[in-house]
Amino acid sequence: MTDNTPTLESVLTCPRCGYVKQEIMPIDACQFYYECGHCGTLLRPLPGDCCVYCSFGSVKCPPVQGQSNCCG
């Protein structure tokens, strides 16, 4: 049995200080900015990525998981 339900939890890791935090991803929007709760760094997607979860998360965003166009 195959479950096509996207994973909505992702662990974001700050590239500056290494702080990690589990977050719930929005299913219907991209998150372009995320402020680190430890050092205050404002994370933005890396070139070629659509959102902070695709760049810094343990799981890609729901549209990318579903192999569809994300935010585009």
TORKOL-4160 file (C-alpha; in steps of 0.2 Angstrom, whole numbers, padded with zeros to 4 digits, m for minus):
72
<pt num="1" X="0000" Y="0000" Z="0000"/>
<pt num="2" X="0007" Y="0017" Z="m0005"/>
<pt num="3" X="0003" Y="0033" Z="0005"/>
<pt num="4" X="0005" Y="0049" Z="m0005"/>
<pt num="5" X="0002" Y="0060" Z="0010"/>
<pt num="6" X="0016" Y="0072" Z="0011"/>
<pt num="7" X="0027" Y="0073" Z="0027"/>
<pt num="8" X="0023" Y="0090" Z="0035"/>
<pt num="9" X="0036" Y="0090" Z="0049"/>
<pt num="10" X="0054" Y="0095" Z="0045"/>
<pt num="11" X="0069" Y="0099" Z="0056"/>
<pt num="12" X="0077" Y="0116" Z="0051"/>
<pt num="13" X="0095" Y="0118" Z="0054"/>
<pt num="14" X="0103" Y="0135" Z="0055"/>
<pt num="15" X="0119" Y="0136" Z="0044"/>
<pt num="16" X="0126" Y="0149" Z="0055"/>
<pt num="17" X="0125" Y="0142" Z="0072"/>
<pt num="18" X="0119" Y="0124" Z="0070"/>
<pt num="19" X="0103" Y="0127" Z="0080"/>
<pt num="20" X="0089" Y="0114" Z="0075"/>
<pt num="21" X="0071" Y="0115" Z="0077"/>
<pt num="22" X="0056" Y="0105" Z="0071"/>
<pt num="23" X="0043" Y="0114" Z="0062"/>
<pt num="24" X="0027" Y="0111" Z="0053"/>
<pt num="25" X="0028" Y="0115" Z="0035"/>
<pt num="26" X="0013" Y="0125" Z="0026"/>
<pt num="27" X="0005" Y="0114" Z="0013"/>
<pt num="28" X="m0002" Y="0128" Z="0002"/>
<pt num="29" X="0012" Y="0141" Z="0003"/>
<pt num="30" X="0031" Y="0142" Z="0002"/>
<pt num="31" X="0041" Y="0149" Z="0016"/>
<pt num="32" X="0054" Y="0161" Z="0009"/>
<pt num="33" X="0060" Y="0167" Z="0026"/>
<pt num="34" X="0064" Y="0159" Z="0043"/>
<pt num="35" X="0072" Y="0168" Z="0058"/>
<pt num="36" X="0083" Y="0156" Z="0068"/>
<pt num="37" X="0077" Y="0155" Z="0086"/>
<pt num="38" X="0094" Y="0155" Z="0093"/>
<pt num="39" X="0105" Y="0167" Z="0084"/>
<pt num="40" X="0092" Y="0178" Z="0074"/>
<pt num="41" X="0099" Y="0174" Z="0057"/>
<pt num="42" X="0086" Y="0176" Z="0043"/>
<pt num="43" X="0087" Y="0161" Z="0032"/>
<pt num="44" X="0082" Y="0162" Z="0014"/>
<pt num="45" X="0082" Y="0149" Z="0001"/>
<pt num="46" X="0098" Y="0144" Z="m0008"/>
<pt num="47" X="0099" Y="0147" Z="m0026"/>
<pt num="48" X="0089" Y="0134" Z="m0035"/>
<pt num="49" X="0078" Y="0130" Z="m0020"/>
<pt num="50" X="0060" Y="0136" Z="m0018"/>
<pt num="51" X="0059" Y="0138" Z="0001"/>
<pt num="52" X="0069" Y="0137" Z="0017"/>
<pt num="53" X="0063" Y="0119" Z="0020"/>
<pt num="54" X="0071" Y="0114" Z="0003"/>
<pt num="55" X="0087" Y="0122" Z="0008"/>
<pt num="56" X="0089" Y="0119" Z="0027"/>
<pt num="57" X="0076" Y="0106" Z="0031"/>
<pt num="58" X="0077" Y="0088" Z="0034"/>
<pt num="59" X="0062" Y="0085" Z="0023"/>
<pt num="60" X="0058" Y="0095" Z="0007"/>
<pt num="61" X="0042" Y="0105" Z="0006"/>
<pt num="62" X="0026" Y="0096" Z="0002"/>
<pt num="63" X="0024" Y="0101" Z="m0017"/>
<pt num="64" X="0042" Y="0095" Z="m0020"/>
<pt num="65" X="0038" Y="0079" Z="m0011"/>
<pt num="66" X="0024" Y="0077" Z="m0023"/>
<pt num="67" X="0035" Y="0081" Z="m0038"/>
<pt num="68" X="0025" Y="0096" Z="m0043"/>
<pt num="69" X="0030" Y="0114" Z="m0046"/>
<pt num="70" X="0033" Y="0123" Z="m0030"/>
<pt num="71" X="0028" Y="0141" Z="m0028"/>
<pt num="72" X="0029" Y="0144" Z="m0046"/>
